Amino acid sequence: MRLIPILFCLLLLTYCTEEKLPEKSPPNFPTGEVPFERMVQADAAPEDWLTYSGNYFAQRHSQLTQINTDNVDQLKVAWVYQIQNSGLIETTPIVFDGLMYITEPPSTVTALDLNSGRKLWSWTPAMPRKVLNIGFPPVNRGVAVLNDKVYVGTLDAHLVALDARSGTLRWRVQVADNATGHAITAAPLAVDGKIIVGISGGEAGIRGFIDAYDAETGERLWRFWTIPGPGEEGNDTWAGESWKTGAGATWLTGSYDPQLNLLYWGIGNPGPDWNGDVRLGDNLYTCSVVALNPDNGQLQWHFQFTPHDTHDWDANQIPVLFDAPFQGKDRKLLAMANRNAFYYLLDRQTGEYLQATPYAKQTWAQKIGPSGRPVTFPNIEPTEEGVLVFPSLQGATNWFSPAYHPGAQLFFVSVREMGAYYFKTEVEYEAGQPFLGGGEQALSGDQAKGYVKAIKALSGEIAWEFDLHSPPWSGVLSTSGDLVFGSTNEGNFFALHARTGELLWDFQTGGAVRTNPMAYSFDGRQFVVVSGGNALFVFSL
C-alpha cells in the first residue's frame, strides 16, 4: 500500500531535480584530454586555463569570483614549486583535469599535481652545448595542449609533442636552424588539429615566419613568411635584397577567432634594428599585426603600426579580441597596447583602423593619421652621436601580457615609461651573429617610471594608473571578482580594485617577478598563480 506514495515522491523528486538543471549544461569532455571544441568553449569552464592567454580571445581574464574585492586581503600561499633549472621564469601554466603544465628555462616541460604541487614528470630536450639566443635571454613562456598531447618549442628551434599523462616523447621536428640565430621562446597555439608556432631571432637578421604543424604527426602544413619575397605583395617595401635579412620575428603567442576562423599574430622589428639606410621603405610586415586563415596560412589583412621602424618597437604584443558597439555600430574588435606607446583599436574582421591614443610618454609621433599611419616628428632617427626618444627600445610595454575585463570594458597593461638615446652604426650581415646597426642607452633610475594602467577599451582614455617602483617586466590578470593582479621587479605580487586601481593586497615573493599571473579552480577553490625569483607561487583563500 505504501508503494504508490513512494513512487509518486520519487517521480516528484525527479521532476523537481530536472526543473532545477540549467538549460545548457557545461560541456563534458573526456578526462585528461583537451579537444579543439573544449578550447573554443573555454569560457564555459573557467576552472581551467587552456591556452597561454586563457582563451582564444587572449583576454587573460578569469571569470572566477570566489576571490574578490571583499576577501582578497585574506589570500595566502597554498603551495610553492621550486623551479629546478636556473634562469628567468616567464612561463604561464596550463591547467586542466587536476594537472598543471609549466616550462622551466630554457625548454623543460614539467607536470604538477594540483593537490600539492608535487612533480609528476619532467622532460628536458637534448640540445647542443652551445645554443644561440641573440638579443634575448634563454627563456620559455609555456606550452600548448591539444587532445592528449602537450606541445613546446625549444631554444634550439624544435617543436615537440609529449604525451600529456606520462611526458613520453611523441614527435620532434626541426622548425629552423639555430646556427643562424633561430630559436623558439613563445608558447605555441593549438587550433583545430594544428599547432601554430612563431620564431625568435630578429636581432640575428633572420627572415621571420609563422608555421602550422599537424598536431598528430608533426608534418609542417604551411608557412607564412613575415617578410615577403620577390613577386609577393609587400616585397617592394624593402630596398634591394634587404628582405632576405629583414627579421620580422614572431616571438609571442597570437590569438584566434573561431567564428571568423582568423588567426592574429604580432610581428617584430625589421633588421638591422637601428640602421634603416640599408632597408629603405616601409618594411612590411614588420611592426604589424597580421590576420591569417589558419587552414592554409593565407594573409587576409594586415595593419602596420610603425612603418620603417628604427627604434626596435616590435609589434609582438598580444592582440586582444572583444566584441562591443563602437561609434554606434556593433564591431568585432582587436585591441593592442603597442610597444610604440599607442593603444590601437582595429576592426578584426576587416583590419580597418579605428583609433589610436597614447598611453605612455612618447616623443616620436605628432599624431596617428586617419588611416592609422603615424605622422612623425623630425630628427628622431638614430644618429652616430645619439638622439633621445621616448619610449626606449624596451617599449612602453613589452612581451608581458595585458588583460581585458569584459564587464568593465577596461584594458589593463603594465607600462614602462622611459626614453633612450638611439645610436646608428654601419652594419654587415653575417649568419649567426648580431645584426643590429647601432644601439641604445636607456634612461634609468629616477628618469624611469613604471605603472599598471587601466585604459577605457573603446575610447583609449586612461581610467586610472597605479605607480610601481620601477618599470615592470611582468604582466597582469583581471578577474570577475573585480580584481587586477600585477607584480614588480622588487618581488611584490599585488591585487588592485579593477574599477578604481586601489591597492587591496600585497605579497612579497622574495624575488623579481617576470611572468604573467593566471587563475584556475580546483576542488571548489579558486587559485591565483605567479612566479617570483626561482619559485612558482600558488595562492588561495
Secondary structure, 3 states (H helix, E strand, C coil): CCHHHHHHHHHHHHHHHHHHCCCCCCCCCCCCCECHHHHHCHHHCCCCECCCCCCCCCCCEECCCCCCCCCHHHCEEEEEEECCCCCCCCCCCEEECCEEEEEECCCEEEEEECCCCCEEEEECCCCCCCCCCCCCCCCCCCCEEEECEEEEECCCCEEEEEECCCCCEEEEEECCCHHHCCECCCCCEEECCEEEECCECHHHCCECEEEEEECCCCCEEEEEECCCCCCCCCHHHCCCCHHHHCECCCCCCCEEECCCCEEEEECCCECCCCCHHHHCCCCCCCCEEEEECCCCCCEEEEEECCCCCCCCCCCCCCCEEEEEEECCEEEEEEEEECCCCEEEEEECCCCCEEEEEECCCCCCEEEECCCCCEEECCCCCCECCCEEECCCCCCCCCCCCCEEECCCCEEEEEEEECCEEEEECCCCCCCCCCCCCEEEEECCHHHCEEEEEEEECCCCCEEEEEEECCCCCCCCEEECCCEEEEECCCCEEEEEECCCCCEEEEEECCCCCCCCCEEEEECCEEEEEEEECCEEEEEEC
